[in-house]
Amino acid sequence: MNCVFLVAGARPNFMKIAPLYRHLSAVPDVDTQIVHTGQHYDEAMSEVFFRQLGLPHPHISLSVGSAPHGAQTGRVLERFESALLEHRPAAVVVVGDVNSTLACALATAKLRYSDGSRPLLAHVEAGLRSGDRSMPEEVNRVLTDAISDVLFTTEESAAANLLRENVPATRIHFVGNVMIDCLLNAWPHIEERRAWEGFALAPHTYGLVTLHRPSNVDDLDVLSRIVSALAGIARRLPLIFPVHPRTRERLTAAGMSDSPGVRLVDPLGYLEFISLASAARIVITDSGGIQEESTFLRVPCLTLRDNTERPITVSHGTNTLVGSRPVDLAGTTFETLARHQSAKPAPPLWDGQASDRIVHVLRAALVPRSDALLVVGQ
């Protein structure tokens, strides 16, 4: 029997490993287990997601915690290497683009067992590129793809990126988006939440805001301009703003506090957040995953970045890049709402079957291997 370790590290990973866990657990010859690197580790950023997504308590916890990029990556690499040597997996599948992704990929690529073999390394969400190497996530993506044996892509542009980087076409598999698998599986529970009622709001009468990238929240001048723009929007459209822990004190320094117009709330669980997003008039964000979710939900999205590694969210008409220093964010918001029409159908293969396609490829690749299968999240 193949042992499967699903490893998650940060909040975006949990939604990605949940459908993989369900599909792998259904395979008779696979023993599926979960390893948590601990990159996100508190109740709001970790445990609530495991409960809501039906994931069991992690079988192995690496408990790396918060640290600067180099230290955190090093801790994950060291502790994950020990897990590899103890459990001798036949394959490692890394998901996404955070520090845990790169660290686990490096540990896997460098490892050799005593018989000279090494685990297969696969990357889910491979080939996404923003073209901006100042983003830590972009560095993680490029390096992880360069050392992976099997690369699973979410959109067609990703394969073109990988081919330009000399990745053999035989290693690339267009499978769709596991984030959409997660959303569709949870949809009945999302619909039941009606999270807007907790804010005394009706559907399509509010906007939803998220900010966490250092380029937006660590520069007080940039953040102050965004805060001013959000206050202007809130005079006509109430905003709900779930605040990342590291962002709250920066918002206070930039002059934003909880108000009837802008509701600053603690991080939300997955079901509550997607419930709010599904009924929002508009989403304002700097998150990659929310660009995808709003595209699937056909909710207009303004992205406070100069680039995106998910260009299909723009080509499908739901996402607009407004830059990290937009001249008139409030004006752009209401212009977008005025011209918004029903978006195109969901992107190709965003159909809830990506995890099934991934598991099919992995099982075929692992036929000669008999020890284990290890799936690693960000």
C-alpha positions as CSV (number, residue, x, y, z in Angstrom):
1,M,0.0,0.0,0.0
2,N,1.2,3.5,-0.9
3,C,1.3,5.9,2.1
4,V,0.1,9.4,1.2
5,F,1.2,12.5,3.2
6,L,-0.7,15.6,2.4
7,V,1.3,18.5,3.7
8,A,-0.2,22.0,4.2
9,G,1.6,25.1,5.5
10,A,-0.4,28.3,4.9
11,R,-4.0,29.3,4.7
12,P,-4.3,29.1,0.8
13,N,-3.0,25.5,1.0
14,F,-5.8,24.1,3.0
15,M,-8.4,24.7,0.3
16,K,-6.1,23.0,-2.2
17,I,-5.3,19.9,-0.2
18,A,-8.9,19.3,0.9
19,P,-10.2,17.9,-2.5
20,L,-6.9,16.1,-3.0
21,Y,-7.3,14.4,0.4
22,R,-10.9,13.3,-0.5
23,H,-9.8,11.8,-3.8
24,L,-6.7,10.1,-2.5
25,S,-8.5,8.7,0.5
26,A,-10.9,7.0,-1.8
27,V,-8.1,5.1,-3.6
28,P,-7.9,1.6,-2.2
29,D,-4.1,1.2,-2.4
30,V,-3.3,4.6,-0.8
31,D,-2.9,5.3,2.9
32,T,-3.5,9.1,3.1
33,Q,-2.0,11.1,5.9
34,I,-1.6,14.9,6.5
35,V,1.5,16.8,7.5
36,H,1.2,20.5,8.6
37,T,4.4,22.6,8.3
38,G,2.9,25.2,10.7
39,Q,3.6,28.2,8.5
40,H,0.1,29.4,9.5
41,Y,-0.7,27.8,12.8
42,D,-3.4,29.8,14.9
43,E,-7.1,29.2,15.1
44,A,-8.1,31.9,12.7
45,M,-5.5,31.0,10.0
46,S,-5.4,27.2,10.3
47,E,-7.6,25.1,12.6
48,V,-11.0,26.6,11.5
49,F,-10.1,25.7,7.9
50,F,-9.4,22.1,8.8
51,R,-12.7,21.8,10.5
52,Q,-14.8,23.4,7.8
53,L,-13.2,21.6,5.0
54,G,-13.6,18.2,6.6
55,L,-9.8,17.6,7.0
56,P,-8.6,15.4,9.9
57,H,-6.2,16.6,12.5
58,P,-2.7,16.5,11.0
59,H,-0.8,13.3,11.6
60,I,2.5,15.1,11.6
61,S,3.1,18.7,12.6
62,L,6.4,20.5,11.8
63,S,5.5,23.6,13.9
64,V,7.9,26.0,12.1
65,G,5.9,29.1,13.1
66,S,6.5,32.7,11.9
67,A,10.0,33.9,10.9
68,P,11.7,36.0,8.2
69,H,11.7,34.3,4.7
70,G,15.1,32.7,5.0
71,A,14.7,31.4,8.5
72,Q,11.2,30.0,7.9
73,T,12.3,28.3,4.6
74,G,15.3,26.8,6.4
75,R,13.2,25.5,9.2
76,V,10.7,23.8,6.9
77,L,13.5,22.3,4.8
78,E,15.3,20.9,7.8
79,R,12.2,19.4,9.5
80,F,10.7,18.2,6.3
81,E,13.9,16.4,5.3
82,S,13.7,14.5,8.6
83,A,10.1,13.5,7.8
84,L,11.2,12.3,4.4
85,L,13.9,10.1,5.9
86,E,11.6,8.7,8.5
87,H,8.7,7.8,6.2
88,R,10.5,7.3,2.9
89,P,7.8,8.6,0.5
90,A,7.7,7.6,-3.1
91,A,6.5,11.0,-4.2
92,V,6.1,14.6,-3.0
93,V,3.5,16.9,-4.4
94,V,3.9,20.6,-3.5
95,V,1.0,23.0,-3.9
96,G,1.1,26.7,-4.6
97,D,3.9,29.2,-4.0
98,V,4.6,30.0,-0.4
99,N,7.8,29.3,1.6
100,S,6.7,25.8,2.6
101,T,6.3,24.9,-1.1
102,L,9.8,25.8,-2.0
103,A,11.4,24.3,1.1
104,C,9.6,21.0,0.7
105,A,10.5,20.9,-3.0
106,L,14.2,21.5,-2.3
107,A,14.3,18.8,0.4
108,T,12.7,16.3,-1.9
109,A,14.9,17.2,-4.9
110,K,18.1,16.8,-2.9
111,L,17.1,13.7,-1.1
112,R,18.5,10.2,-1.9
113,Y,17.6,7.1,-0.1
114,S,20.1,4.5,0.8
115,D,19.4,2.5,-2.4
116,G,20.0,5.6,-4.6
117,S,16.4,6.3,-5.4
118,R,14.5,9.6,-4.5
119,P,10.9,10.6,-4.3
120,L,9.0,11.9,-7.3
121,L,8.4,15.6,-7.0
122,A,5.2,17.1,-8.5
123,H,3.9,20.7,-8.3
124,V,0.2,21.6,-8.3
125,E,-0.5,25.2,-9.7
126,A,2.7,25.0,-11.7
127,G,3.6,27.6,-14.4
128,L,1.9,30.6,-13.0
129,R,4.0,33.7,-13.5
130,S,3.6,37.4,-12.7
131,G,7.0,38.4,-14.2
132,D,7.8,40.2,-11.0
133,R,10.8,38.7,-9.2
134,S,10.5,41.2,-6.3
135,M,7.5,39.0,-5.1
136,P,8.7,36.2,-2.8
137,E,6.0,34.0,-4.3
138,E,7.3,34.4,-7.8
139,V,10.7,33.2,-6.7
140,N,9.1,30.2,-5.0
141,R,7.1,29.4,-8.1
142,V,10.0,29.6,-10.6
143,L,12.4,27.6,-8.4
144,T,9.9,24.9,-7.5
145,D,8.9,24.4,-11.2
146,A,12.6,24.1,-12.2
147,I,13.2,21.1,-10.0
148,S,9.8,19.3,-10.3
149,D,9.3,16.1,-12.2
150,V,5.5,16.5,-12.8
151,L,3.8,19.8,-13.2
152,F,0.0,20.3,-12.9
153,T,-1.3,23.5,-14.4
154,T,-4.6,25.4,-13.8
155,E,-4.7,27.6,-16.9
156,E,-3.4,27.3,-20.5
157,S,-0.9,30.2,-20.2
158,A,1.0,28.2,-17.5
159,A,2.1,25.6,-20.0
160,A,3.5,28.3,-22.3
161,N,5.5,29.7,-19.5
162,L,6.9,26.3,-18.6
163,L,7.8,25.5,-22.2
164,R,9.7,28.9,-22.4
165,E,11.6,27.8,-19.4
166,N,12.6,24.5,-21.1
167,V,10.4,22.2,-19.1
168,P,9.7,19.1,-21.3
169,A,6.1,19.0,-22.5
170,T,5.8,15.4,-21.3
171,R,6.1,16.7,-17.7
172,I,3.2,19.2,-18.0
173,H,-0.4,18.2,-17.3
174,F,-3.3,20.7,-17.7
175,V,-5.7,19.5,-15.0
176,G,-7.8,22.6,-13.9
177,N,-8.0,24.3,-10.6
178,V,-8.3,22.5,-7.2
179,M,-9.5,25.7,-5.6
180,I,-12.7,25.4,-7.6
181,D,-13.0,21.7,-6.6
182,C,-13.0,22.9,-3.0
183,L,-15.5,25.6,-3.6
184,L,-18.0,23.3,-5.5
185,N,-17.7,20.6,-2.9
186,A,-18.4,23.1,-0.1
187,W,-21.1,25.0,-2.0
188,P,-24.2,23.6,-0.1
189,H,-22.6,24.7,3.2
190,I,-21.6,28.0,1.8
191,E,-25.1,28.7,0.7
192,E,-26.4,27.9,4.1
193,R,-24.1,30.4,5.8
194,R,-25.7,33.6,4.4
195,A,-22.8,35.4,6.1
196,W,-24.0,38.9,5.1
197,E,-26.9,38.6,7.5
198,G,-24.4,38.8,10.4
199,F,-23.6,42.3,9.2
200,A,-27.3,43.3,8.7
201,L,-26.7,43.5,5.0
202,A,-28.6,42.2,1.9
203,P,-26.9,40.4,-1.0
204,H,-25.3,42.6,-3.6
205,T,-25.3,45.7,-1.3
206,Y,-21.7,45.7,-0.1
207,G,-18.1,45.3,-1.2
208,L,-15.5,42.9,0.2
209,V,-11.9,43.9,0.8
210,T,-8.7,42.0,1.6
211,L,-5.2,43.3,1.8
212,H,-2.0,41.5,2.9
213,R,0.9,42.0,0.5
214,P,3.9,44.0,1.8
215,S,3.8,46.3,-1.2
216,N,0.4,47.5,-0.1
217,V,0.4,47.3,3.7
218,D,4.0,47.9,4.7
219,D,4.4,51.3,2.9
220,L,2.5,53.8,5.0
221,D,2.2,56.2,2.1
222,V,0.7,53.5,-0.2
223,L,-1.6,52.2,2.5
224,S,-2.8,55.7,3.5
225,R,-3.9,56.3,-0.1
226,I,-5.7,53.0,-0.2
227,V,-7.4,53.8,3.2
228,S,-8.5,57.1,1.9
229,A,-10.0,55.6,-1.2
230,L,-11.8,52.9,0.7
231,A,-13.4,55.6,2.9
232,G,-14.6,57.3,-0.2
233,I,-16.1,54.1,-1.6
234,A,-17.8,53.3,1.8
235,R,-19.8,56.6,1.6
236,R,-21.8,54.9,-1.2
237,L,-21.1,51.2,-0.7
238,P,-20.6,49.5,2.7
239,L,-17.4,47.5,2.8
240,I,-16.5,44.4,4.8
241,F,-12.8,44.0,5.4
242,P,-11.5,40.8,7.1
243,V,-8.1,41.9,8.4
244,H,-5.0,39.7,8.3
245,P,-3.3,39.8,11.7
246,R,-0.2,41.6,10.5
247,T,-2.3,44.2,8.7
248,R,-4.5,45.5,11.5
249,E,-1.9,47.7,13.3
250,R,-0.7,49.1,10.0
251,L,-4.3,50.1,9.2
252,T,-4.5,52.0,12.5
253,A,-1.3,53.8,11.7
254,A,-2.8,54.7,8.3
255,G,-5.9,56.2,9.9
256,M,-8.4,53.5,9.4
257,S,-10.7,52.2,12.2
258,D,-13.9,50.2,12.3
259,S,-16.8,52.2,11.2
260,P,-20.4,51.8,9.8
261,G,-19.0,52.2,6.3
262,V,-15.9,50.0,6.6
263,R,-16.3,47.0,8.9
264,L,-12.9,45.7,10.1
265,V,-13.4,42.1,11.2
266,D,-11.2,39.3,12.2
267,P,-10.1,36.7,9.6
268,L,-13.1,34.6,8.5
269,G,-13.5,30.9,8.0
270,Y,-13.6,29.6,4.5
271,L,-17.3,29.1,4.4
272,E,-18.1,32.5,5.8
273,F,-15.6,34.2,3.4
274,I,-16.9,32.6,0.2
275,S,-20.4,33.2,1.3
276,L,-19.7,36.9,1.6
277,A,-17.7,36.9,-1.7
278,S,-20.5,35.1,-3.6
279,A,-23.0,37.9,-2.7
280,A,-20.7,40.9,-2.9
281,R,-21.2,43.6,-5.6
282,I,-17.4,43.9,-5.9
283,V,-14.2,42.5,-4.4
284,I,-11.1,44.6,-3.8
285,T,-8.0,42.6,-3.1
286,D,-4.4,41.8,-3.6
287,S,-4.8,38.1,-3.2
288,G,-4.1,35.6,-6.0
289,G,-6.6,33.0,-4.8
290,I,-9.5,35.5,-4.5
291,Q,-8.9,36.6,-8.1
292,E,-9.7,33.0,-9.0
293,E,-12.7,32.6,-6.7
294,S,-14.3,35.9,-7.8
295,T,-13.8,34.8,-11.4
296,F,-15.7,31.6,-10.8
297,L,-18.4,33.3,-8.8
298,R,-18.7,36.0,-11.6
299,V,-18.2,38.8,-9.1
300,P,-16.2,41.9,-10.4
301,C,-12.8,42.1,-8.8
302,L,-10.3,45.0,-8.6
303,T,-6.8,43.8,-7.8
304,L,-4.4,46.3,-6.1
305,R,-1.3,45.0,-7.9
306,D,0.6,45.9,-11.0
307,N,0.6,42.3,-12.3
308,T,-1.0,39.0,-11.8
309,E,0.2,35.4,-12.2
310,R,-3.4,34.4,-13.0
311,P,-4.0,36.2,-16.4
312,I,-7.1,34.1,-17.1
313,T,-8.9,36.1,-14.4
314,V,-8.4,39.2,-16.5
315,S,-9.1,37.7,-19.9
316,H,-12.4,36.3,-18.6
317,G,-13.6,39.7,-17.7
318,T,-14.0,39.6,-14.0
319,N,-10.6,40.9,-12.8
320,T,-9.1,44.3,-13.4
321,L,-5.5,45.2,-12.4
322,V,-5.6,48.7,-10.9
323,G,-2.0,48.9,-9.6
324,S,-0.7,49.3,-6.1
325,R,-1.0,53.1,-6.4
326,P,-4.3,53.6,-8.2
327,V,-5.0,57.3,-9.1
328,D,-8.8,57.0,-8.4
329,L,-9.7,53.7,-6.8
330,A,-13.2,55.0,-5.8
331,G,-13.9,56.2,-9.3
332,T,-12.7,53.0,-10.8
333,T,-14.9,51.0,-8.4
334,F,-18.1,52.6,-9.5
335,E,-17.2,52.7,-13.2
336,T,-16.6,48.9,-12.9
337,L,-19.9,48.4,-11.3
338,A,-21.7,50.5,-13.9
339,R,-20.3,48.5,-16.8
340,H,-20.2,45.1,-15.3
341,Q,-22.1,42.4,-17.2
342,S,-22.4,38.7,-16.7
343,A,-18.9,37.2,-17.1
344,K,-17.9,34.5,-19.5
345,P,-18.4,30.8,-18.5
346,A,-15.8,29.4,-16.1
347,P,-12.3,28.9,-17.5
348,P,-11.5,25.6,-19.1
349,L,-11.4,22.6,-16.7
350,W,-12.5,24.7,-13.7
351,D,-15.2,22.1,-13.3
352,G,-14.6,20.5,-10.0
353,Q,-12.6,17.5,-11.4
354,A,-9.0,18.8,-11.2
355,S,-8.2,16.6,-8.1
356,D,-9.5,13.5,-9.9
357,R,-7.2,14.3,-12.9
358,I,-4.2,14.8,-10.6
359,V,-4.7,11.5,-8.8
360,H,-5.1,9.7,-12.1
361,V,-1.7,11.0,-13.3
362,L,0.0,10.4,-10.0
363,R,-1.2,6.8,-9.8
364,A,0.1,6.1,-13.3
365,A,3.4,7.7,-12.5
366,L,3.8,5.7,-9.3
367,V,3.0,2.2,-10.6
368,P,6.6,1.1,-10.2
369,R,6.9,2.7,-6.8
370,S,5.8,0.7,-3.7
371,D,6.7,2.8,-0.6
372,A,4.6,6.0,-0.4
373,L,3.0,9.0,-2.0
374,L,3.5,12.4,-0.3
375,V,1.4,15.4,-1.2
376,V,2.7,18.7,0.1
377,G,0.8,22.0,0.4
378,Q,2.2,25.5,0.5
